[in-house]
Amino acid sequence: MFTLTPKFYVALTGTSSLISGLIFIFEWWYFQKYGTSFIEQVSVSHLRPLIGGVENSPPVPGFSANNGENETNRQSLSECKVWRNPLNLFRGAEYSRYTWVTGKEPLTYYDMNLSAQDHQTFFTCDTDSLRPSDTVMQKAWRERNPQARIKAAYQALELNNEKYFFLLQPTYFSIWNICLNCATAYVLLAEEEATTIIDAEKYFKQALKAGETVYRKSQHCHPQNSQHEAQLRRDTNVLVYVKRRLAMCARKLGRIKEAVKIMRDLMKEFPLLSMLNIHENLLEALLELQAYADVQAVLAKYDDISLPKSAAICYTAALLKARAVSDRFSPETASRRGLSTAEINAVEAIHRAVEFNPHVPKYLLEMKSLILPPEHILKRGDSEAVAYAFFHLQHWKRIEGALNLLHCTWEGTFRMIPYPLEKGHLFYPYPSCTETADRELLPTFHDVSVYPQKELPFFIHFTAGLCSFSAMLAVLTHQFPELMVIFAKAFFGMLLSPFNFIMEKIKRFMPSSLWHQLTQI
């Protein structure tokens, strides 16, 4: 009879421990990278259809079985939309300087690719192919290499200069259209070649001079065709972009009142461009001036139920209400006498802000380190939290006790919403797509904040337990071979005893001749 030696048990348990350990390591890596269990994903995607599971068929247009569910899906898609950061930094004067000092790239390829698409949308139109300089700038916005983009901008300026000196009979697309190309070329140089804010401001002033001339000319020209409408829209985009960046230059150089005036004038002149979120630039500048009454007036206009929210809106509203009580707030006193009406309003405003974006408090309380904000953000995501805290942390620190009030109250939000992916309190349920988008927008050296924290999948616990148990058995079998062999035989004997008992019962009740025939088979 074949007997199993102790060495066999050592090899068996050791191999089992090694295999389960490798599966555990792979599961852990897959979960950290993709946020789900590989075994569970394979089971749901491939094994369930094989064993008769029903897959969700795609909805047929016009035949909706559940309108409420479709509405929720549309809301989820809108909340996962990536927006341009209203306070994005300058590539040459700020992002590039960070790279020179640290050797790290603060912008991801995905983020820069979105910016390239934005620039093509803002600064190009269908008639660009009619002019060589515009064609050059079209290629410049699509170019990946920064030096090639800068070289193309200078090439466009040279083409404009040549046309300006040698064009004798101006046509419909002549001198005033040439200036527009100069404007976009100067914009690119201000964003990417200028290594200081002062240099960037000089380029933007040249772009403004050209852009204003073009915008006035295009306003007075009224041919009713799609080409003119596209040109007018492009001229408007260029002018608004340049003025906004000039306001941001003034803000960074300490001329805050000048920045506020430019922003207010922009909002009055182009009220339909509210989707550019210029009011968020204005809020930050007014907070720096400590003009809290003006901040409240801006919030009264934009913190409306019909308008999209942002971390800047929600947390600025919370800051103003916290300012009224934070200098006198004490957790001990509040626990004894209860909260006053003003304190209740402040706490509710903080809870509202935290529900909208739960990532912000850790940056404001300096529980997580800040990085340079990306050029695009995802509302309610970690990227928006980084962008908000980067510019607004100083405003929270300036108000005495505001951060203390935030520290004492912000975690109470999670008791109000224990299952944020399933329901919300003041806003829609928290979107489940934020982690994936934020990992694309934020650099790899940043530890992306995840909400809600995901529990480890069952198979990670299972493989970890199996690996540990089999490793322990391998060690015990190696150290005490005879004892472990006896233990293994007793264990398997005990495991098989119910089966032996059932077989004995069957043998007892069945005729012996029939049992003999079954055993022969």
Disulfide bonds with the S-S distance in Angstrom:
Cys80-Cys433 1.29
